[in-house]
Amino acid sequence: MMPRYEVTGVGKESGRKRRRIYSAIDENSARTSAEKDGTNVEEVIELPPEAPTERQMEYAISLGITIPADVSKKEISDLISLNQDDDYLATPLTRETASRFGVELTQYTGEKNAIGQIWHHLSREGNEKKLLTWLAYNAYLDLTGPQKSQSRHLDDPVFSEIASELEKDTSVISSAQRQNVEHRRTKAYKAAVQLIRERTEAESAPENSPSREKPKYSKQPPHREPRSPRPTNKAHGHRQGCLSVIFGMAIIPAAIATAYQWLPKILL
């Protein structure tokens, strides 16, 4: 959790006394933030973390949350959100992103809560390019998955280039800034996905690769081996017929001779 600093000074235009509180990495960052707001800084004091309210403590106890010692107001708020949203602690990648954009997280900030805080911070006027860069990076993570997500990081120039393309369309910017819509359904997200795919396909395509024509469909029937003829009884039957003729020719003379031998006896 980033410390808080109370900055006192005088307004550059109004000349009036100012006292403002900034969350920053260190005193110099708090001073720079105050100067950007138009303050001639006179003094910077680091403040102790805000203590939780009595109402926060009672509600956390009613939810069954174990309250750590010396917990701050923001930390117990994150613990309550972690419990109610059925969330898990923010990942190192999300914490790194939040730190890069100057978004304050606690050790108890959940992943959903962290994403929401980053989005809310980047949706402010003047952060359009950062918002679209982060949107393009999220689209890349969704497309590639956790296995390949480490091949590119948020500071990769490709995401800034895609953001520059998206920034040309004001409707895309408005779409990206909507907080009440699931971001994967927005016009901005879909446009970022399309550009990511085009860039990925262009990088993965081999250079000077000749196009290969698909083989045309042939209407000729496939080659088949000739079938061997089936065995038949025709020749066997022919042989049987021949033998019957020969046998018949041999019997006829014998029958005639027998008839001549017995015929006179019958007549007598």
C-alpha positions in Angstrom: 0.0 0.0 0.0 1.4 3.4 -1.0 1.8 5.9 1.8 -0.2 9.2 2.0 1.3 12.6 2.0 -0.1 15.9 3.1 1.1 18.7 0.8 0.7 22.3 1.8 1.5 25.3 -0.4 0.0 28.2 -2.4 -2.1 28.0 -5.6 -0.1 29.2 -8.6 -3.1 31.1 -10.1 -5.2 31.9 -7.0 -2.4 32.7 -4.6 -4.4 31.0 -1.8 -3.2 28.6 0.8 -3.6 24.9 -0.1 -3.5 21.7 1.8 -4.1 18.4 -0.1 -3.4 14.7 0.5 -1.7 12.5 -2.1 -1.0 8.8 -2.3 2.4 8.4 -3.8 5.4 6.1 -3.9 7.6 8.6 -2.0 7.7 12.3 -1.0 9.1 13.5 -4.4 6.2 11.8 -6.2 3.7 13.5 -3.9 5.5 16.9 -4.5 5.4 16.3 -8.3 1.7 15.5 -8.2 0.9 18.7 -6.2 2.9 20.8 -8.7 1.0 19.3 -11.6 -2.2 20.4 -9.8 -1.0 24.0 -9.8 0.5 24.2 -6.3 3.7 25.9 -5.2 4.7 23.3 -2.7 5.9 24.5 0.7 5.8 21.4 2.9 5.3 17.6 2.5 4.4 15.4 5.5 3.9 11.7 5.4 0.6 10.7 7.1 0.0 7.5 9.1 -2.5 5.0 7.6 -6.1 5.8 8.3 -7.6 3.6 11.0 -10.8 1.6 10.1 -14.1 3.0 11.2 -16.2 1.3 13.9 -18.8 0.5 11.4 -16.3 -1.3 9.1 -15.0 -3.3 12.0 -18.5 -4.5 13.1 -19.4 -5.4 9.5 -16.2 -7.4 9.0 -16.8 -9.3 12.2 -20.4 -10.1 11.2 -19.0 -11.6 7.9 -16.6 -13.9 9.9 -13.5 -12.1 8.7 -10.4 -12.4 10.8 -9.1 -8.9 11.3 -5.3 -8.5 11.3 -3.5 -6.3 13.8 -2.9 -2.7 12.8 -5.2 -3.0 9.8 -5.9 0.2 7.9 -9.2 1.6 6.7 -8.4 0.7 3.1 -7.1 -2.8 4.0 -10.3 -3.7 5.9 -12.3 -2.4 2.9 -10.4 -4.7 0.6 -10.9 -7.6 3.0 -14.7 -7.0 3.0 -14.7 -6.9 -0.8 -12.6 -10.0 -1.0 -15.2 -11.8 1.1 -18.3 -10.4 -0.6 -17.1 -10.8 -4.2 -15.8 -14.4 -3.7 -12.5 -13.0 -5.1 -8.9 -14.1 -4.8 -5.9 -12.0 -4.1 -4.6 -9.9 -7.0 -1.9 -11.6 -9.1 1.6 -10.3 -9.3 1.0 -9.4 -13.0 -2.0 -7.2 -12.0 -0.1 -5.7 -9.1 2.7 -4.8 -11.5 0.3 -3.2 -13.9 -1.4 -1.2 -11.1 1.9 0.1 -9.8 3.0 1.1 -13.3 -0.2 3.2 -13.7 0.0 4.6 -10.2 -3.0 2.7 -8.8 -2.8 2.0 -5.1 -3.5 -1.6 -3.9 -3.2 -3.2 -0.5 -1.9 -6.6 0.4 -5.6 -7.7 0.7 -6.8 -6.3 -2.7 -8.7 -8.9 -4.7 -8.1 -9.5 -8.4 -11.6 -8.2 -9.5 -11.2 -5.2 -7.2 -7.8 -4.4 -8.6 -9.0 -4.6 -12.2 -11.8 -2.3 -11.4 -9.5 0.2 -9.7 -7.1 0.2 -12.7 -10.0 0.7 -15.1 -11.5 3.5 -13.0 -8.1 5.3 -12.9 -7.5 4.9 -16.6 -11.0 6.0 -17.6 -10.3 9.6 -16.4 -9.8 12.3 -19.0 -6.3 12.5 -20.3 -5.6 8.7 -19.9 -7.1 7.6 -23.2 -3.9 6.3 -24.7 -3.0 4.4 -21.5 -6.5 2.9 -21.3 -6.4 1.6 -24.9 -2.9 0.3 -24.4 -4.0 -1.7 -21.4 -7.1 -2.8 -23.2 -5.0 -4.1 -26.1 -2.7 -5.9 -23.6 -5.7 -7.6 -21.9 -7.0 -8.7 -25.3 -3.6 -10.2 -26.0 -3.6 -12.1 -22.7 -7.1 -13.4 -23.4 -6.1 -14.6 -26.9 -2.8 -16.2 -26.0 -3.6 -17.6 -22.6 -1.3 -17.9 -19.6 1.2 -20.2 -21.3 2.3 -17.6 -23.8 1.4 -14.4 -22.0 5.0 -13.8 -20.9 6.2 -13.5 -24.5 5.0 -9.9 -24.5 4.7 -7.3 -21.7 2.7 -4.2 -21.2 5.5 -2.0 -22.3 5.8 -3.9 -25.7 5.6 -1.3 -28.5 2.9 -3.3 -30.3 0.3 -2.5 -27.7 1.1 1.2 -27.9 0.8 1.0 -31.7 -2.6 -0.7 -31.5 -3.7 1.9 -29.0 -2.8 4.6 -31.5 -5.0 2.9 -34.1 -7.9 2.6 -31.7 -7.5 6.2 -30.6 -8.5 7.4 -34.1 -12.1 6.4 -33.4 -13.8 8.4 -30.7 -16.6 5.8 -30.4 -13.9 3.2 -29.5 -12.6 5.5 -26.7 -16.1 6.0 -25.3 -16.7 2.3 -25.5 -13.4 1.6 -23.6 -14.4 4.1 -20.8 -17.7 2.4 -20.0 -17.6 0.9 -16.5 -21.1 -0.6 -16.4 -20.5 -3.1 -19.3 -18.4 -6.3 -19.2 -15.4 -5.1 -21.2 -15.2 -8.2 -23.5 -18.6 -7.2 -25.0 -17.6 -3.7 -25.9 -16.8 -2.3 -29.3 -13.3 -1.3 -28.1 -12.4 -4.7 -26.9 -13.6 -6.4 -30.1 -11.6 -3.9 -32.2 -8.5 -4.6 -30.1 -8.9 -8.3 -30.5 -9.2 -7.9 -34.3 -6.0 -5.8 -34.4 -4.2 -8.3 -32.2 -5.2 -11.2 -34.4 -4.1 -9.4 -37.6 -0.7 -8.5 -36.0 -0.2 -12.1 -34.7 -1.1 -13.7 -38.1 1.2 -11.3 -39.9 4.1 -12.2 -37.6 3.5 -15.9 -37.8 3.1 -16.1 -41.6 6.4 -17.4 -43.3 8.1 -14.9 -45.6 8.1 -15.6 -49.4 6.4 -18.9 -48.9 4.9 -20.1 -52.2 1.2 -20.8 -52.2 0.3 -24.4 -52.5 -2.6 -25.4 -54.6 -4.9 -28.0 -53.3 -5.1 -31.1 -55.4 -8.1 -31.1 -57.6 -10.7 -33.8 -57.1 -10.4 -36.6 -59.7 -13.6 -38.2 -61.0 -11.8 -41.3 -62.3 -12.5 -44.4 -60.3 -9.7 -45.8 -58.2 -7.6 -48.6 -59.7 -8.7 -52.0 -58.7 -6.9 -55.3 -59.1 -8.8 -57.8 -61.5 -10.7 -60.4 -59.6 -9.7 -64.1 -60.2 -12.6 -66.1 -61.8 -14.8 -68.1 -59.5 -14.6 -71.9 -59.8 -17.4 -73.4 -62.0 -18.8 -76.9 -62.6 -19.3 -76.3 -66.3 -16.2 -78.2 -67.5 -16.9 -81.0 -65.0 -20.5 -81.3 -66.3 -19.2 -81.4 -69.9 -16.9 -84.3 -69.0 -19.7 -86.1 -67.4 -21.8 -85.7 -70.6 -19.1 -87.1 -72.8 -18.7 -90.2 -70.6 -22.4 -90.8 -70.7 -22.4 -90.8 -74.5 -19.5 -93.2 -74.7 -21.0 -95.5 -72.1 -24.3 -95.5 -74.0 -22.7 -96.3 -77.3 -21.0 -99.3 -75.7 -24.2 -100.7 -74.1 -26.4 -100.5 -77.2 -24.6 -103.3 -79.3 -24.6 -105.6 -76.3 -28.3 -105.1 -75.8 -29.1 -105.8 -79.5 -27.0 -109.0 -79.4 -28.9 -110.2 -76.3 -32.2 -109.5 -77.9 -31.4 -111.6 -81.0 -30.3 -114.4 -78.7 -33.5 -114.5 -76.7 -36.0 -113.5 -79.4 -36.3 -117.1 -81.1 -36.9 -118.7 -77.8 -39.7 -116.3 -77.0 -41.4 -116.8 -80.4 -41.3 -120.6 -80.0 
